[in-house]
């Protein structure tokens, strides 16, 4: 970090504002506080400006809420990959946030794991900052998927405040700030926990991210309405069509569909009158029939055992029973069409 030295005016837990962490011009002190509360970073004060910083902690918990202004033009760059999500909500002034080498069209943004970030704030900028640890988001995603995510969720970094859901969610952040400033978290820890979960789950639903509809709108229990479940069933069917040649199971189908296994089972029962594994077996039986027909027509070589094993059927008796139930003939009868055509 580089910058000018300024007069120190550090007030912690002052009587006028118990949330005040810093007010003044000491660059080193502000830098240390931000590095401790957020993450190690490089902070440069530009143009020999005198720092006049303000740093408040509105709420410190699983979801943290802060207010930060520098009173000078500064560059800030995290010194390591982020392990939390950082929502910037401008209250005054202006700034520029650069993600993965591209400047965002708005400072109203969310950055986190998977993003390379740098920021520049002007002397009038003041931001409300929401800090959500990665494990809190992972837990919310896991509840919707029915299992832990394979990698950190990557959000679209730009909020679109023109949409009603985004505006409502930003209003929720404002209500959370009022809730915390009024001292209600200490009086009602249960309400606080619900408020924090509302913020996290609302964020998953209103802000585009890498998992898309697999997570958004599914609901914290991994379920969702009838339309959402039907979409999950459709995604699971597409996944089966694309990955039937792989050793997949119900949990893989549920993960691809973005719901818990129990939700997917209920969806298949309700909409297809079957189970995920029975549906996968049907898909594979269709591929067996396709390959046996190709052998029968002389387009491919092989026998029943080879084709059955190719599609994961290792027990010949059960395989033959499944095949006969599906197609009204045995695999061998399908293959004997080759002999009929040759006669």
VMD Tcl script that draws the C-alpha trace (Angstrom):
set ca {
  {0.00 0.00 0.00}
  {1.14 3.51 -0.71}
  {-0.38 6.85 0.16}
  {0.14 10.03 2.07}
  {0.27 10.14 5.83}
  {-2.48 12.12 7.49}
  {-3.69 13.12 10.90}
  {-4.96 10.18 12.93}
  {-8.52 10.47 14.17}
  {-9.46 6.93 15.16}
  {-12.63 6.44 17.16}
  {-13.76 2.96 18.05}
  {-17.17 2.43 19.62}
  {-17.66 6.10 20.29}
  {-20.76 7.14 22.21}
  {-22.25 9.00 19.23}
  {-22.05 6.02 16.90}
  {-21.24 2.59 18.32}
  {-20.74 1.20 14.81}
  {-17.97 3.64 13.87}
  {-14.67 1.88 13.21}
  {-12.72 4.78 11.72}
  {-12.97 8.45 10.96}
  {-9.98 10.51 9.85}
  {-6.88 10.69 7.70}
  {-4.52 7.91 8.80}
  {-4.01 5.79 5.69}
  {-2.23 2.98 7.52}
  {-4.94 2.58 10.13}
  {-7.77 2.51 7.59}
  {-5.86 0.08 5.42}
  {-5.29 -2.25 8.36}
  {-8.96 -2.15 9.35}
  {-10.17 -2.90 5.82}
  {-7.64 -5.72 5.44}
  {-8.80 -7.22 8.73}
  {-12.51 -6.86 8.15}
  {-12.53 -7.77 4.46}
  {-9.33 -9.17 2.94}
  {-5.66 -8.20 2.48}
  {-5.45 -5.55 -0.22}
  {-3.35 -2.86 -1.84}
  {-4.74 0.65 -1.33}
  {-3.22 3.65 -3.10}
  {-4.29 7.22 -2.39}
  {-4.01 9.13 -5.68}
  {-3.01 12.67 -6.64}
  {-1.52 13.45 -3.21}
  {-5.04 13.77 -1.82}
  {-5.59 13.94 1.90}
  {-7.58 10.98 3.17}
  {-10.83 11.74 4.99}
  {-12.12 8.23 5.55}
  {-15.28 6.88 7.14}
  {-15.68 3.19 8.00}
  {-18.73 1.88 9.84}
  {-19.79 -1.65 10.72}
  {-23.56 -1.70 10.72}
  {-23.68 -5.45 11.42}
  {-20.98 -8.05 11.98}
  {-22.25 -11.59 11.52}
  {-22.70 -14.38 8.95}
  {-23.84 -11.55 6.68}
  {-21.82 -8.40 7.37}
  {-22.95 -4.88 6.54}
  {-20.61 -1.89 6.33}
  {-20.43 1.69 5.13}
  {-17.16 2.92 3.63}
  {-15.92 6.16 2.13}
  {-12.35 7.31 1.60}
  {-12.71 11.06 1.20}
  {-10.00 10.85 -1.47}
  {-9.52 9.20 -4.83}
  {-8.12 5.72 -4.22}
  {-7.26 2.52 -6.04}
  {-8.02 -0.72 -4.20}
  {-7.04 -4.22 -5.28}
  {-7.45 -7.42 -3.24}
  {-4.11 -9.07 -2.54}
  {-5.48 -12.63 -2.86}
  {-8.43 -14.44 -4.47}
  {-11.67 -13.57 -2.70}
  {-13.25 -16.17 -0.43}
  {-16.37 -14.06 0.14}
  {-18.96 -12.14 -1.87}
  {-18.75 -8.35 -1.79}
  {-21.84 -6.35 -2.77}
  {-21.19 -2.65 -3.45}
  {-24.22 -0.35 -3.22}
  {-23.24 3.28 -3.97}
  {-24.74 5.84 -1.58}
  {-22.81 8.89 -2.84}
  {-20.08 9.83 -5.30}
  {-18.87 7.52 -8.02}
  {-16.40 4.77 -8.72}
  {-15.26 2.14 -11.19}
  {-15.12 -1.59 -10.58}
  {-13.03 -3.74 -12.93}
  {-13.70 -7.47 -13.08}
  {-11.52 -9.86 -15.07}
  {-9.92 -6.94 -16.90}
  {-13.20 -5.23 -17.93}
  {-14.63 -2.13 -16.31}
  {-18.24 -2.65 -15.25}
  {-20.88 -0.23 -16.53}
  {-22.03 0.40 -12.95}
  {-20.43 0.38 -9.51}
  {-23.61 -1.30 -8.21}
  {-22.03 -4.74 -8.29}
  {-21.22 -8.05 -6.67}
  {-17.77 -9.63 -6.84}
  {-16.50 -12.79 -5.24}
  {-14.76 -16.13 -5.78}
  {-13.90 -16.60 -9.44}
  {-13.45 -12.88 -10.08}
  {-10.26 -10.86 -10.46}
  {-11.12 -7.43 -9.10}
  {-9.80 -3.89 -8.84}
  {-11.63 -0.72 -7.82}
  {-11.21 3.03 -8.05}
  {-13.33 5.36 -5.90}
  {-13.50 9.14 -6.09}
  {-13.24 11.47 -3.11}
  {-17.03 11.77 -2.74}
  {-17.78 8.06 -2.97}
  {-19.52 6.32 -0.10}
  {-20.70 2.72 -0.42}
  {-22.87 0.35 1.53}
  {-21.03 -2.98 1.45}
  {-22.59 -6.37 2.07}
  {-20.10 -9.13 2.93}
  {-21.27 -12.73 2.53}
  {-18.71 -15.51 3.20}
  {-18.45 -18.19 0.55}
  {-19.51 -20.90 3.01}
  {-22.81 -19.07 3.65}
  {-23.61 -19.02 -0.08}
  {-22.42 -22.63 -0.47}
  {-24.78 -23.69 2.31}
  {-27.75 -21.98 0.63}
  {-26.86 -23.51 -2.74}
  {-26.38 -26.94 -1.17}
  {-29.86 -26.80 0.35}
  {-31.28 -26.19 -3.12}
  {-29.18 -28.75 -4.97}
  {-29.45 -31.44 -2.33}
  {-25.65 -31.54 -2.01}
  {-22.62 -29.26 -1.89}
  {-21.75 -27.35 -5.07}
  {-18.70 -28.53 -7.01}
  {-17.22 -25.01 -7.13}
  {-17.96 -21.52 -5.81}
  {-20.97 -19.84 -7.32}
  {-19.97 -17.08 -9.76}
  {-22.47 -14.22 -10.05}
  {-22.93 -11.84 -12.94}
  {-21.10 -8.88 -11.37}
  {-23.52 -6.14 -12.50}
  {-26.89 -5.54 -10.86}
  {-29.70 -4.28 -13.07}
  {-31.58 -1.84 -10.83}
  {-34.19 -1.38 -13.57}
  {-35.80 -4.72 -12.70}
  {-38.40 -4.83 -9.94}
  {-36.93 -7.92 -8.17}
  {-33.50 -6.28 -7.95}
  {-34.97 -3.04 -6.63}
  {-36.92 -4.96 -3.99}
  {-33.80 -6.86 -2.94}
  {-31.79 -3.64 -2.67}
  {-34.61 -2.25 -0.56}
  {-34.29 -5.32 1.64}
  {-30.62 -4.46 2.20}
  {-31.71 -0.96 3.23}
  {-34.26 -2.42 5.67}
  {-31.52 -4.67 7.06}
  {-29.36 -1.61 7.70}
  {-32.24 0.04 9.57}
  {-32.87 -3.18 11.49}
  {-29.22 -3.35 12.57}
  {-28.90 0.37 13.36}
  {-31.91 0.10 15.65}
  {-30.16 -2.56 17.74}
  {-32.73 -5.24 16.93}
  {-30.21 -8.06 16.19}
  {-29.31 -8.26 19.88}
  {-32.97 -8.24 20.89}
  {-34.11 -10.85 18.36}
  {-31.38 -13.25 17.19}
  {-34.01 -15.45 15.53}
  {-35.29 -12.55 13.44}
  {-31.68 -11.69 12.59}
  {-31.02 -15.24 11.32}
  {-34.18 -15.12 9.17}
  {-33.21 -11.70 7.82}
  {-29.74 -12.93 6.83}
  {-31.17 -16.00 5.11}
  {-33.70 -13.80 3.32}
  {-30.88 -11.66 1.96}
  {-28.80 -14.64 0.78}
  {-31.68 -16.59 -0.77}
  {-33.10 -13.45 -2.32}
  {-29.72 -12.77 -3.91}
  {-29.69 -16.28 -5.42}
  {-33.10 -15.63 -6.94}
  {-32.70 -12.10 -8.32}
  {-29.08 -11.95 -9.50}
  {-27.96 -14.05 -12.52}
  {-25.23 -16.56 -11.78}
  {-23.45 -19.56 -13.27}
  {-25.98 -22.15 -12.10}
  {-28.91 -20.21 -13.52}
  {-32.35 -21.70 -13.00}
  {-30.80 -24.82 -11.47}
  {-30.59 -22.78 -8.26}
  {-32.66 -19.63 -8.71}
  {-36.29 -20.09 -7.74}
  {-35.88 -23.69 -6.54}
  {-36.50 -22.77 -2.92}
  {-34.45 -23.33 0.20}
  {-35.79 -26.85 0.68}
  {-34.64 -28.00 -2.74}
  {-38.19 -28.18 -4.02}
  {-40.29 -25.56 -5.69}
  {-43.61 -25.16 -7.42}
  {-45.05 -27.49 -10.01}
  {-43.58 -25.50 -12.91}
  {-40.12 -25.45 -11.29}
  {-40.24 -29.22 -10.69}
  {-41.35 -29.83 -14.27}
  {-38.39 -27.80 -15.52}
  {-36.11 -29.86 -13.27}
  {-37.51 -33.07 -14.75}
  {-36.88 -31.71 -18.25}
  {-33.28 -30.83 -17.37}
  {-32.76 -34.29 -15.88}
  {-34.09 -35.92 -19.05}
  {-31.72 -33.84 -21.17}
  {-28.87 -34.83 -18.88}
  {-29.73 -38.51 -19.34}
  {-29.77 -38.15 -23.11}
  {-26.33 -36.54 -23.08}
  {-24.66 -38.69 -20.42}
  {-26.30 -42.13 -20.66}
  {-22.92 -43.54 -21.71}
  {-21.40 -42.44 -18.41}
  {-21.72 -44.09 -14.97}
  {-24.38 -41.66 -13.73}
  {-27.06 -42.15 -11.11}
  {-29.98 -40.35 -9.49}
  {-27.74 -37.98 -7.54}
  {-25.98 -36.89 -10.75}
  {-29.33 -36.30 -12.43}
  {-30.56 -34.26 -9.46}
  {-27.40 -32.19 -9.40}
  {-27.73 -31.44 -13.10}
  {-31.40 -30.54 -12.62}
  {-30.63 -28.28 -9.67}
  {-32.88 -29.96 -7.11}
  {-32.60 -32.42 -4.27}
  {-32.83 -36.13 -5.14}
  {-36.14 -36.45 -3.27}
  {-37.57 -33.55 -5.30}
  {-36.48 -35.13 -8.56}
  {-38.02 -38.46 -7.56}
  {-41.29 -36.74 -6.76}
  {-41.16 -34.87 -10.07}
  {-40.59 -38.06 -12.09}
  {-43.37 -39.83 -10.21}
  {-45.79 -36.94 -10.72}
  {-45.03 -36.09 -14.35}
  {-43.72 -39.35 -15.86}
  {-45.08 -42.02 -13.51}
  {-41.62 -43.49 -13.06}
  {-38.40 -42.99 -11.10}
  {-35.18 -41.27 -12.22}
  {-33.28 -44.56 -12.37}
  {-36.08 -46.34 -14.20}
  {-36.14 -43.50 -16.72}
  {-32.37 -43.74 -17.16}
  {-32.74 -47.47 -17.72}
  {-35.39 -46.80 -20.37}
  {-33.05 -44.39 -22.16}
  {-30.28 -46.97 -22.14}
  {-32.61 -49.71 -23.35}
  {-33.50 -47.48 -26.28}
  {-29.82 -47.11 -27.10}
  {-29.38 -50.87 -26.86}
  {-32.24 -51.37 -29.31}
  {-30.73 -48.79 -31.65}
  {-27.37 -50.58 -31.64}
  {-28.89 -54.05 -31.99}
  {-30.95 -52.82 -34.94}
  {-27.79 -51.41 -36.52}
  {-26.11 -54.81 -36.11}
  {-29.17 -56.51 -37.59}
  {-29.01 -54.21 -40.62}
  {-25.32 -54.89 -41.11}
  {-24.32 -51.33 -40.19}
  {-22.37 -52.39 -37.11}
  {-20.81 -55.54 -35.69}
  {-21.47 -57.08 -32.32}
  {-23.72 -59.39 -30.32}
  {-26.28 -59.00 -27.55}
  {-23.78 -59.34 -24.70}
  {-21.40 -56.76 -26.14}
  {-24.15 -54.23 -26.73}
  {-25.74 -54.82 -23.31}
  {-22.43 -54.31 -21.52}
  {-21.76 -51.16 -23.55}
  {-24.84 -49.61 -22.00}
  {-24.29 -50.82 -18.46}
  {-26.43 -53.97 -18.33}
  {-24.31 -56.60 -16.61}
  {-26.99 -59.06 -15.50}
  {-28.24 -60.88 -18.60}
  {-31.43 -62.22 -17.03}
  {-32.67 -58.88 -15.71}
  {-31.56 -57.14 -18.91}
  {-33.58 -59.56 -21.06}
  {-36.63 -59.11 -18.83}
  {-36.42 -55.32 -19.01}
  {-35.95 -55.43 -22.78}
  {-38.90 -57.79 -23.34}
  {-41.14 -55.63 -21.15}
  {-40.18 -52.52 -23.11}
  {-40.29 -53.90 -26.66}
  {-42.32 -57.11 -26.58}
  {-39.39 -59.22 -27.80}
  {-36.03 -60.40 -26.55}
  {-32.74 -58.79 -27.55}
  {-31.89 -61.91 -29.51}
  {-35.10 -61.60 -31.50}
  {-34.17 -58.03 -32.43}
  {-30.75 -59.22 -33.51}
  {-32.18 -62.16 -35.54}
  {-33.70 -59.69 -37.95}
  {-30.20 -59.78 -39.46}
  {-30.69 -63.44 -40.30}
  {-34.18 -62.77 -41.68}
  {-32.83 -60.06 -43.98}
  {-30.05 -62.37 -45.14}
  {-32.44 -65.20 -46.02}
}
mol new
graphics top color blue
foreach p $ca { graphics top sphere $p radius 0.5 }
foreach p [lrange $ca 0 end-1] q [lrange $ca 1 end] { graphics top cylinder $p $q radius 0.2 }
display resetview
